[in-house]
Amino acid sequence: MDVPSNLEVRRRISFFSNSLFMDMPSAPNVLFSLHDLEVQNEDGVSILFYWQIFSQVCRILSDLREGYKAIKLNEDQIKGEWSLWAQCQAVADMKFTNVVSCQEYGIQKRSGDARA
């Protein structure tokens, strides 16, 4: 079995594999009318807009995941250089951070948190 020598890679793989066994709460079924989807909130953004952005982010992440599978770089090529792999990883990290930030903003906004 090939085990990555990079500690950060091992940490991320470990986190991902552990997350597969987490108990996830079930989401309630929520139905919105077209009007509800198009109504803008106090920030001028509709649920439909959020959904469109979410769909685009999911597509981009899916494309990146497929790109990762297609790129076969060995560890020697990755070390010490700003390789294509590192660039893809940086883009994926930025996309993930953006999605999480939007989710946190929504949670804070709904709860009336002053940080929102």
N, C-alpha and C positions, 0 to 999 in steps of 0.2 A: 504494500500500500504506500502511495506517495503522500508524505506529510510535509506541508509547506514549512520551510525553515524560518520564514518571516513571522515574528511574533504577532504583528498586527493582523496578518492574514489569518493566523490561527485563532486569534481572539474573535475576529469577525465570523469565521466559520462556526466557532463554538457558540457564539451568541445566536446565530441563525438557526443552528441545529437544535439548540435548547428551546428556541421560540416555537418550534414545530409542535412541542408537547405542552404548551401553555393552554390552560382552559380559557376559551374565549366566550364572553357573554353573547347570548343570542340577541340579535337586533329585532326590535318590534317591526311589524309590517306597518308602513306609513304610506298613505295614498294622498297625493296632492292633486288639486285641480290645475288646469292649465293656468288659470288666473293666479293661483298660489305660487306656481313656479315662476311666473313672470313679474310678480310684485317685487319692487326693489326695497331692500332694508334701509336703515338709517344711513348706511354707507353708500347707498346708491347701487348695490349689487344684488342681483336676483339669485334664487336657488338654481335656476337654469344656467346662469353664467358660471356658478361654482361647479356644476355638473360638467359643463363643457370643458372647463379648465382641468378638472379631475380626469376626464376621459382622455384629454391630450397628454397629460402627465403619464397616465397608465400606458398609453401607446408608446410614448417616448421611452419609458422604462422597459417596456417589452422589447422595443427595438434595440436598446442598449444590452439587454440580457442576451438577445440573439447575437448581437455583435461580439459579446464576450465569448460565446461558444465558438464563433467563427475565427476569432483571433487566437492563434497558437504561438504564444511567446514563451520562451523558457526563462527561468529565473535569472540567468546571466545577462539576458538582454534588458531585463527590467531594472537590475541594480545600477544605481548611479547615473541614470539618464532619464530625461523626461520623455518617456516612450508613449506610444499610442495607447498602451494599456493604462498607464498612469493618467493620461488625459481622459480616457473613458471613465476611469474610476472617479476622477475629480468632478466630471459632469454628473455622474450618478449621485455622488455625495451632495452636490449642490441641489439637484432635483429633489432628493430625499429631504434635505433641510428645508426647502421651500414648502413641500407638502406638509411637513410636521409643523412648520411655523404658521401656516394657514389654519391648520387644525387647532393649534393652541390659541391663535387669535380669536377664532370662532368660539371656543370654550370660554375664554376670558370675556368676550363681548356679551355672550349670553348670560354669564354670571354677574355682570355689572362690575367686573374687576377694573380698577382705575388704570391698570397697565395697558388696557385694550385701546 
